[in-house]
C-alpha cells in the first residue's frame, strides 16, 4: 500500500478547470481514489494511539468512524484529549 500511495501522491496532481487552466493539488487525496480511505486510516492511526496513551487511565473513551471522532468522559479529561 505504501508503494502505491507514495507513487500516487509524491508529486502534485493537476486539476483541470473548465476554462482550460489547471491548478496543482498538493495536499490531501484525490476525490474518487479507491485508496483514499486506507490512506486516511493509516495516517490517523498515530494520532488515535497518542490520544489513547494520553488518556490511558480511562478518564476518556474515544470513538472514531471514517473522518469523525468524539470523546466522552470527565470534563477535564475531554479537555485534555481535545488539547492533545
Biopython code that builds the backbone (N, CA, C, O; Angstrom):
import numpy as np
from Bio.PDB.StructureBuilder import StructureBuilder

atoms = [
    (1, "UNK", "N", (0.830, -1.188, 0.000)),
    (1, "UNK", "CA", (0.000, 0.000, 0.000)),
    (1, "UNK", "C", (0.874, 1.250, 0.000)),
    (1, "UNK", "O", (0.574, 2.226, -0.688)),
    (2, "UNK", "N", (1.968, 1.213, 0.785)),
    (2, "UNK", "CA", (2.847, 2.382, 0.842)),
    (2, "UNK", "C", (3.385, 2.728, -0.539)),
    (2, "UNK", "O", (3.400, 3.897, -0.926)),
    (3, "UNK", "N", (3.825, 1.723, -1.280)),
    (3, "UNK", "CA", (4.401, 1.978, -2.606)),
    (3, "UNK", "C", (3.386, 2.660, -3.517)),
    (3, "UNK", "O", (3.721, 3.614, -4.219)),
    (4, "UNK", "N", (2.158, 2.178, -3.507)),
    (4, "UNK", "CA", (1.121, 2.787, -4.336)),
    (4, "UNK", "C", (0.883, 4.234, -3.919)),
    (4, "UNK", "O", (0.874, 5.131, -4.762)),
    (5, "UNK", "N", (0.690, 4.462, -2.627)),
    (5, "UNK", "CA", (0.397, 5.810, -2.145)),
    (5, "UNK", "C", (1.566, 6.760, -2.407)),
    (5, "UNK", "O", (1.361, 7.910, -2.794)),
    (6, "UNK", "N", (2.764, 6.285, -2.198)),
    (6, "UNK", "CA", (3.942, 7.123, -2.463)),
    (6, "UNK", "C", (4.013, 7.504, -3.942)),
    (6, "UNK", "O", (4.217, 8.671, -4.277)),
    (7, "UNK", "N", (3.846, 6.530, -4.812)),
    (7, "UNK", "CA", (3.900, 6.805, -6.249)),
    (7, "UNK", "C", (2.754, 7.708, -6.695)),
    (7, "UNK", "O", (2.928, 8.527, -7.598)),
    (8, "UNK", "N", (1.609, 7.570, -6.085)),
    (8, "UNK", "CA", (0.433, 8.346, -6.481)),
    (8, "UNK", "C", (0.492, 9.789, -5.983)),
    (8, "UNK", "O", (0.034, 10.698, -6.676)),
    (9, "UNK", "N", (1.051, 10.011, -4.791)),
    (9, "UNK", "CA", (0.968, 11.328, -4.170)),
    (9, "UNK", "C", (2.314, 12.017, -3.927)),
    (9, "UNK", "O", (2.349, 13.038, -3.241)),
    (10, "UNK", "N", (3.410, 11.503, -4.458)),
    (10, "UNK", "CA", (4.686, 12.152, -4.196)),
    (10, "UNK", "C", (4.892, 13.413, -5.034)),
    (10, "UNK", "O", (5.798, 14.196, -4.749)),
    (11, "UNK", "N", (4.074, 13.622, -6.052)),
    (11, "UNK", "CA", (4.115, 14.863, -6.832)),
    (11, "UNK", "C", (2.703, 15.440, -6.903)),
    (11, "UNK", "O", (1.729, 14.690, -6.844)),
    (12, "UNK", "N", (2.579, 16.762, -7.028)),
    (12, "UNK", "CA", (1.249, 17.378, -7.096)),
    (12, "UNK", "C", (0.449, 16.866, -8.302)),
    (12, "UNK", "O", (1.008, 16.542, -9.350)),
    (13, "UNK", "N", (-0.859, 16.804, -8.121)),
    (13, "UNK", "CA", (-1.766, 16.373, -9.175)),
    (13, "UNK", "C", (-2.345, 17.598, -9.872)),
    (13, "UNK", "O", (-2.734, 18.562, -9.213)),
    (14, "UNK", "N", (-2.405, 17.566, -11.209)),
    (14, "UNK", "CA", (-3.016, 18.670, -11.942)),
    (14, "UNK", "C", (-4.529, 18.496, -11.959)),
    (14, "UNK", "O", (-5.045, 17.440, -12.321)),
    (15, "UNK", "N", (-5.223, 19.550, -11.561)),
    (15, "UNK", "CA", (-6.675, 19.574, -11.621)),
    (15, "UNK", "C", (-7.054, 20.579, -12.708)),
    (15, "UNK", "O", (-6.719, 21.760, -12.624)),
    (16, "UNK", "N", (-7.747, 20.098, -13.710)),
    (16, "UNK", "CA", (-8.094, 20.941, -14.853)),
    (16, "UNK", "C", (-9.402, 21.671, -14.595)),
    (16, "UNK", "O", (-10.365, 21.080, -14.105)),
    (17, "UNK", "N", (-9.435, 22.952, -14.924)),
    (17, "UNK", "CA", (-10.604, 23.792, -14.754)),
    (17, "UNK", "C", (-11.366, 23.912, -16.066)),
    (17, "UNK", "O", (-10.836, 23.600, -17.133)),
    (18, "UNK", "N", (-12.615, 24.368, -15.979)),
    (18, "UNK", "CA", (-13.470, 24.484, -17.161)),
    (18, "UNK", "C", (-12.866, 25.359, -18.251)),
    (18, "UNK", "O", (-13.045, 25.082, -19.438)),
    (19, "UNK", "N", (-12.155, 26.407, -17.862)),
    (19, "UNK", "CA", (-11.623, 27.343, -18.850)),
    (19, "UNK", "C", (-10.308, 26.875, -19.486)),
    (19, "UNK", "O", (-9.685, 27.619, -20.244)),
    (20, "UNK", "N", (-9.893, 25.658, -19.181)),
    (20, "UNK", "CA", (-8.669, 25.123, -19.765)),
    (20, "UNK", "C", (-7.439, 25.285, -18.891)),
    (20, "UNK", "O", (-6.417, 24.643, -19.135)),
    (21, "UNK", "N", (-7.524, 26.137, -17.873)),
    (21, "UNK", "CA", (-6.411, 26.293, -16.936)),
    (21, "UNK", "C", (-6.348, 25.084, -16.008)),
    (21, "UNK", "O", (-7.220, 24.215, -16.026)),
    (22, "UNK", "N", (-5.317, 25.055, -15.217)),
    (22, "UNK", "CA", (-5.209, 23.993, -14.218)),
    (22, "UNK", "C", (-4.580, 24.554, -12.940)),
    (22, "UNK", "O", (-3.897, 25.578, -12.958)),
    (23, "UNK", "N", (-4.825, 23.865, -11.852)),
    (23, "UNK", "CA", (-4.189, 24.178, -10.576)),
    (23, "UNK", "C", (-3.545, 22.890, -10.067)),
    (23, "UNK", "O", (-3.897, 21.793, -10.501)),
    (24, "UNK", "N", (-2.612, 23.037, -9.155)),
    (24, "UNK", "CA", (-1.947, 21.866, -8.593)),
    (24, "UNK", "C", (-2.544, 21.528, -7.233)),
    (24, "UNK", "O", (-2.645, 22.384, -6.355)),
    (25, "UNK", "N", (-2.930, 20.288, -7.077)),
    (25, "UNK", "CA", (-3.403, 19.794, -5.796)),
    (25, "UNK", "C", (-2.191, 19.225, -5.063)),
    (25, "UNK", "O", (-1.619, 18.219, -5.482)),
    (26, "UNK", "N", (-1.801, 19.882, -3.955)),
    (26, "UNK", "CA", (-0.572, 19.496, -3.283)),
    (26, "UNK", "C", (-0.782, 18.900, -1.902)),
    (26, "UNK", "O", (0.185, 18.553, -1.224)),
    (27, "UNK", "N", (-2.027, 18.778, -1.481)),
    (27, "UNK", "CA", (-2.284, 18.148, -0.184)),
    (27, "UNK", "C", (-3.606, 17.410, -0.227)),
    (27, "UNK", "O", (-4.465, 17.691, -1.064)),
    (28, "UNK", "N", (-3.758, 16.474, 0.674)),
    (28, "UNK", "CA", (-4.983, 15.680, 0.689)),
    (28, "UNK", "C", (-4.929, 14.574, -0.343)),
    (28, "UNK", "O", (-3.875, 14.279, -0.908)),
    (29, "UNK", "N", (-6.077, 13.967, -0.579)),
    (29, "UNK", "CA", (-6.173, 12.886, -1.549)),
    (29, "UNK", "C", (-7.089, 13.310, -2.687)),
    (29, "UNK", "O", (-7.895, 14.230, -2.546)),
    (30, "UNK", "N", (-6.956, 12.638, -3.791)),
    (30, "UNK", "CA", (-7.767, 12.933, -4.962)),
    (30, "UNK", "C", (-9.143, 12.305, -4.797)),
    (30, "UNK", "O", (-9.264, 11.131, -4.450)),
    (31, "UNK", "N", (-10.177, 13.097, -5.049)),
    (31, "UNK", "CA", (-11.527, 12.584, -4.928)),
    (31, "UNK", "C", (-11.716, 11.411, -5.884)),
    (31, "UNK", "O", (-11.341, 11.480, -7.054)),
    (32, "UNK", "N", (-12.295, 10.346, -5.371)),
    (32, "UNK", "CA", (-12.527, 9.163, -6.186)),
    (32, "UNK", "C", (-11.409, 8.146, -6.114)),
    (32, "UNK", "O", (-11.540, 7.058, -6.675)),
    (33, "UNK", "N", (-10.312, 8.461, -5.443)),
    (33, "UNK", "CA", (-9.215, 7.499, -5.315)),
    (33, "UNK", "C", (-9.656, 6.369, -4.394)),
    (33, "UNK", "O", (-10.045, 6.604, -3.250)),
    (34, "UNK", "N", (-9.593, 5.146, -4.901)),
    (34, "UNK", "CA", (-10.026, 3.989, -4.109)),
    (34, "UNK", "C", (-9.200, 3.791, -2.846)),
    (34, "UNK", "O", (-9.676, 3.186, -1.885)),
    (35, "UNK", "N", (-7.988, 4.284, -2.837)),
    (35, "UNK", "CA", (-7.109, 4.102, -1.682)),
    (35, "UNK", "C", (-7.209, 5.249, -0.678)),
    (35, "UNK", "O", (-6.496, 5.240, 0.325)),
    (36, "UNK", "N", (-8.068, 6.228, -0.919)),
    (36, "UNK", "CA", (-8.149, 7.401, -0.046)),
    (36, "UNK", "C", (-8.489, 7.023, 1.390)),
    (36, "UNK", "O", (-7.867, 7.541, 2.317)),
    (37, "UNK", "N", (-9.448, 6.146, 1.600)),
    (37, "UNK", "CA", (-9.840, 5.784, 2.958)),
    (37, "UNK", "C", (-8.724, 5.026, 3.674)),
    (37, "UNK", "O", (-8.492, 5.231, 4.866)),
    (38, "UNK", "N", (-8.043, 4.158, 2.949)),
    (38, "UNK", "CA", (-6.922, 3.431, 3.553)),
    (38, "UNK", "C", (-5.803, 4.393, 3.935)),
    (38, "UNK", "O", (-5.191, 4.252, 4.994)),
    (39, "UNK", "N", (-5.539, 5.365, 3.075)),
    (39, "UNK", "CA", (-4.503, 6.354, 3.378)),
    (39, "UNK", "C", (-4.888, 7.164, 4.609)),
    (39, "UNK", "O", (-4.054, 7.423, 5.477)),
    (40, "UNK", "N", (-6.140, 7.559, 4.678)),
    (40, "UNK", "CA", (-6.609, 8.317, 5.837)),
    (40, "UNK", "C", (-6.479, 7.477, 7.107)),
    (40, "UNK", "O", (-6.007, 7.968, 8.132)),
    (41, "UNK", "N", (-6.892, 6.230, 7.038)),
    (41, "UNK", "CA", (-6.828, 5.356, 8.210)),
    (41, "UNK", "C", (-5.388, 5.173, 8.683)),
    (41, "UNK", "O", (-5.114, 5.226, 9.882)),
    (42, "UNK", "N", (-4.485, 4.963, 7.755)),
    (42, "UNK", "CA", (-3.075, 4.790, 8.120)),
    (42, "UNK", "C", (-2.473, 6.064, 8.702)),
    (42, "UNK", "O", (-1.663, 6.009, 9.627)),
    (43, "UNK", "N", (-2.871, 7.205, 8.159)),
    (43, "UNK", "CA", (-2.277, 8.456, 8.630)),
    (43, "UNK", "C", (-2.852, 8.927, 9.956)),
    (43, "UNK", "O", (-2.182, 9.660, 10.683)),
    (44, "UNK", "N", (-4.081, 8.525, 10.292)),
    (44, "UNK", "CA", (-4.658, 8.942, 11.575)),
    (44, "UNK", "C", (-4.340, 7.970, 12.710)),
    (44, "UNK", "O", (-4.564, 8.291, 13.877)),
    (45, "UNK", "N", (-3.827, 6.801, 12.383)),
    (45, "UNK", "CA", (-3.521, 5.811, 13.426)),
    (45, "UNK", "C", (-2.566, 6.349, 14.495)),
    (45, "UNK", "O", (-2.819, 6.120, 15.677)),
    (46, "UNK", "N", (-1.486, 7.051, 14.147)),
    (46, "UNK", "CA", (-0.609, 7.605, 15.191)),
    (46, "UNK", "C", (-1.335, 8.609, 16.093)),
    (46, "UNK", "O", (-1.086, 8.642, 17.298)),
    (47, "UNK", "N", (-2.225, 9.423, 15.529)),
    (47, "UNK", "CA", (-2.997, 10.365, 16.336)),
    (47, "UNK", "C", (-3.916, 9.629, 17.303)),
    (47, "UNK", "O", (-3.986, 9.981, 18.481)),
    (48, "UNK", "N", (-4.613, 8.623, 16.822)),
    (48, "UNK", "CA", (-5.514, 7.846, 17.672)),
    (48, "UNK", "C", (-4.731, 7.203, 18.814)),
    (48, "UNK", "O", (-5.176, 7.224, 19.962)),
    (49, "UNK", "N", (-3.568, 6.634, 18.506)),
    (49, "UNK", "CA", (-2.753, 5.984, 19.533)),
    (49, "UNK", "C", (-2.236, 6.992, 20.559)),
    (49, "UNK", "O", (-2.240, 6.712, 21.758)),
    (50, "UNK", "N", (-1.790, 8.162, 20.096)),
    (50, "UNK", "CA", (-1.312, 9.195, 21.009)),
    (50, "UNK", "C", (-2.421, 9.648, 21.947)),
    (50, "UNK", "O", (-2.207, 9.772, 23.153)),
    (51, "UNK", "N", (-3.602, 9.894, 21.400)),
    (51, "UNK", "CA", (-4.726, 10.311, 22.236)),
    (51, "UNK", "C", (-5.114, 9.224, 23.232)),
    (51, "UNK", "O", (-5.472, 9.515, 24.373)),
    (52, "UNK", "N", (-5.040, 7.986, 22.798)),
    (52, "UNK", "CA", (-5.350, 6.870, 23.683)),
    (52, "UNK", "C", (-4.329, 6.772, 24.818)),
    (52, "UNK", "O", (-4.700, 6.542, 25.969)),
    (53, "UNK", "N", (-3.043, 6.948, 24.494)),
    (53, "UNK", "CA", (-1.991, 6.889, 25.514)),
    (53, "UNK", "C", (-2.105, 8.035, 26.510)),
    (53, "UNK", "O", (-1.857, 7.851, 27.702)),
    (54, "UNK", "N", (-2.482, 9.225, 26.025)),
    (54, "UNK", "CA", (-2.605, 10.396, 26.891)),
    (54, "UNK", "C", (-3.741, 10.237, 27.903)),
    (54, "UNK", "O", (-3.699, 10.825, 28.984)),
    (55, "UNK", "N", (-4.734, 9.459, 27.557)),
    (55, "UNK", "CA", (-5.892, 9.277, 28.444)),
    (55, "UNK", "C", (-6.009, 7.819, 28.865)),
    (55, "UNK", "O", (-7.111, 7.282, 28.970)),
    (56, "UNK", "N", (-4.878, 7.189, 29.103)),
    (56, "UNK", "CA", (-4.827, 5.755, 29.379)),
    (56, "UNK", "C", (-5.470, 5.359, 30.703)),
    (56, "UNK", "O", (-5.772, 4.182, 30.900)),
    (57, "UNK", "N", (-5.688, 6.295, 31.611)),
    (57, "UNK", "CA", (-6.265, 5.925, 32.909)),
    (57, "UNK", "C", (-7.796, 5.907, 32.865)),
    (57, "UNK", "O", (-8.455, 6.083, 33.889)),
    (58, "UNK", "N", (-8.354, 5.692, 31.671)),
    (58, "UNK", "CA", (-9.798, 5.541, 31.466)),
    (58, "UNK", "C", (-10.612, 6.779, 31.798)),
    (58, "UNK", "O", (-11.806, 6.663, 32.073)),
    (59, "UNK", "N", (-10.004, 7.965, 31.781)),
    (59, "UNK", "CA", (-10.779, 9.166, 32.033)),
    (59, "UNK", "C", (-11.559, 9.601, 30.799)),
    (59, "UNK", "O", (-12.495, 10.392, 30.908)),
    (60, "UNK", "N", (-11.180, 9.089, 29.612)),
    (60, "UNK", "CA", (-11.865, 9.438, 28.369)),
    (60, "UNK", "C", (-11.973, 8.204, 27.483)),
    (60, "UNK", "O", (-11.022, 7.432, 27.356)),
    (61, "UNK", "N", (-13.132, 8.028, 26.876)),
    (61, "UNK", "CA", (-13.330, 6.997, 25.850)),
    (61, "UNK", "C", (-13.467, 7.729, 24.525)),
    (61, "UNK", "O", (-14.195, 8.717, 24.428)),
    (62, "UNK", "N", (-12.772, 7.248, 23.508)),
    (62, "UNK", "CA", (-12.837, 7.885, 22.204)),
    (62, "UNK", "C", (-13.428, 6.933, 21.173)),
    (62, "UNK", "O", (-13.252, 5.717, 21.248)),
    (63, "UNK", "N", (-14.132, 7.518, 20.208)),
    (63, "UNK", "CA", (-14.743, 6.752, 19.130)),
    (63, "UNK", "C", (-14.366, 7.430, 17.813)),
    (63, "UNK", "O", (-14.453, 8.650, 17.681)),
    (64, "UNK", "N", (-13.950, 6.627, 16.855)),
    (64, "UNK", "CA", (-13.580, 7.133, 15.536)),
    (64, "UNK", "C", (-14.383, 6.375, 14.496)),
    (64, "UNK", "O", (-14.503, 5.151, 14.563)),
    (65, "UNK", "N", (-14.936, 7.107, 13.531)),
    (65, "UNK", "CA", (-15.620, 6.497, 12.391)),
    (65, "UNK", "C", (-15.325, 7.358, 11.171)),
    (65, "UNK", "O", (-15.646, 8.547, 11.152)),
    (66, "UNK", "N", (-14.722, 6.768, 10.168)),
    (66, "UNK", "CA", (-14.335, 7.474, 8.947)),
    (66, "UNK", "C", (-13.528, 8.715, 9.331)),
    (66, "UNK", "O", (-12.450, 8.576, 9.910)),
    (67, "UNK", "N", (-14.011, 9.920, 9.031)),
    (67, "UNK", "CA", (-13.239, 11.119, 9.357)),
    (67, "UNK", "C", (-13.824, 11.881, 10.537)),
    (67, "UNK", "O", (-13.579, 13.078, 10.688)),
    (68, "UNK", "N", (-14.591, 11.197, 11.369)),
    (68, "UNK", "CA", (-15.174, 11.817, 12.555)),
    (68, "UNK", "C", (-14.629, 11.164, 13.815)),
    (68, "UNK", "O", (-14.352, 9.965, 13.844)),
    (69, "UNK", "N", (-14.482, 11.976, 14.857)),
    (69, "UNK", "CA", (-14.069, 11.440, 16.146)),
    (69, "UNK", "C", (-14.845, 12.137, 17.241)),
    (69, "UNK", "O", (-15.324, 13.257, 17.068)),
    (70, "UNK", "N", (-14.962, 11.467, 18.356)),
    (70, "UNK", "CA", (-15.603, 12.077, 19.516)),
    (70, "UNK", "C", (-15.038, 11.429, 20.770)),
    (70, "UNK", "O", (-14.447, 10.350, 20.728)),
    (71, "UNK", "N", (-15.234, 12.115, 21.875)),
    (71, "UNK", "CA", (-14.749, 11.604, 23.157)),
    (71, "UNK", "C", (-15.790, 11.884, 24.220)),
    (71, "UNK", "O", (-16.550, 12.849, 24.130)),
    (72, "UNK", "N", (-15.815, 11.033, 25.223)),
    (72, "UNK", "CA", (-16.723, 11.214, 26.349)),
    (72, "UNK", "C", (-15.963, 10.864, 27.621)),
    (72, "UNK", "O", (-15.148, 9.941, 27.642)),
    (73, "UNK", "N", (-16.237, 11.598, 28.655)),
    (73, "UNK", "CA", (-15.575, 11.363, 29.929)),
    (73, "UNK", "C", (-15.682, 12.592, 30.797)),
    (73, "UNK", "O", (-16.557, 13.434, 30.592)),
    (74, "UNK", "N", (-14.799, 12.696, 31.761)),
    (74, "UNK", "CA", (-14.814, 13.868, 32.638)),
    (74, "UNK", "C", (-14.490, 15.108, 31.821)),
    (74, "UNK", "O", (-13.822, 15.023, 30.790)),
    (75, "UNK", "N", (-14.962, 16.255, 32.277)),
    (75, "UNK", "CA", (-14.707, 17.498, 31.560)),
    (75, "UNK", "C", (-13.203, 17.757, 31.424)),
    (75, "UNK", "O", (-12.724, 18.147, 30.359)),
    (76, "UNK", "N", (-12.480, 17.537, 32.499)),
    (76, "UNK", "CA", (-11.024, 17.743, 32.466)),
    (76, "UNK", "C", (-10.355, 16.771, 31.481)),
    (76, "UNK", "O", (-9.435, 17.144, 30.754)),
    (77, "UNK", "N", (-10.834, 15.528, 31.471)),
    (77, "UNK", "CA", (-10.277, 14.525, 30.568)),
    (77, "UNK", "C", (-10.540, 14.845, 29.111)),
    (77, "UNK", "O", (-9.643, 14.729, 28.276)),
    (78, "UNK", "N", (-11.776, 15.250, 28.796)),
    (78, "UNK", "CA", (-12.124, 15.584, 27.411)),
    (78, "UNK", "C", (-11.352, 16.834, 26.973)),
    (78, "UNK", "O", (-10.922, 16.931, 25.824)),
    (79, "UNK", "N", (-11.181, 17.777, 27.884)),
    (79, "UNK", "CA", (-10.406, 18.965, 27.551)),
    (79, "UNK", "C", (-8.951, 18.600, 27.228)),
    (79, "UNK", "O", (-8.376, 19.107, 26.264)),
    (80, "UNK", "N", (-8.369, 17.726, 28.035)),
    (80, "UNK", "CA", (-7.007, 17.260, 27.796)),
    (80, "UNK", "C", (-6.926, 16.531, 26.463)),
    (80, "UNK", "O", (-5.979, 16.729, 25.702)),
    (81, "UNK", "N", (-7.910, 15.693, 26.178)),
    (81, "UNK", "CA", (-7.970, 14.952, 24.926)),
    (81, "UNK", "C", (-8.027, 15.904, 23.743)),
    (81, "UNK", "O", (-7.310, 15.718, 22.759)),
    (82, "UNK", "N", (-8.870, 16.916, 23.832)),
    (82, "UNK", "CA", (-9.020, 17.886, 22.761)),
    (82, "UNK", "C", (-7.803, 18.750, 22.544)),
    (82, "UNK", "O", (-7.544, 19.192, 21.425)),
    (83, "UNK", "N", (-7.049, 18.998, 23.606)),
    (83, "UNK", "CA", (-5.855, 19.844, 23.506)),
    (83, "UNK", "C", (-4.608, 19.080, 23.087)),
    (83, "UNK", "O", (-3.579, 19.688, 22.792)),
    (84, "UNK", "N", (-4.688, 17.763, 23.059)),
    (84, "UNK", "CA", (-3.520, 16.946, 22.725)),
    (84, "UNK", "C", (-3.184, 17.019, 21.265)),
    (84, "UNK", "O", (-2.226, 16.387, 20.820)),
]
sb = StructureBuilder()
sb.init_structure("model")
sb.init_model(0)
sb.init_chain("A")
sb.init_seg("    ")
for serial, (resi, resn, name, xyz) in enumerate(atoms, 1):
    if name == "N":
        sb.init_residue(resn, " ", resi, " ")
    sb.init_atom(name, np.array(xyz, "f"), 0.0, 1.0, " ", f" {name:<3s}", serial, name[0])
structure = sb.get_structure()
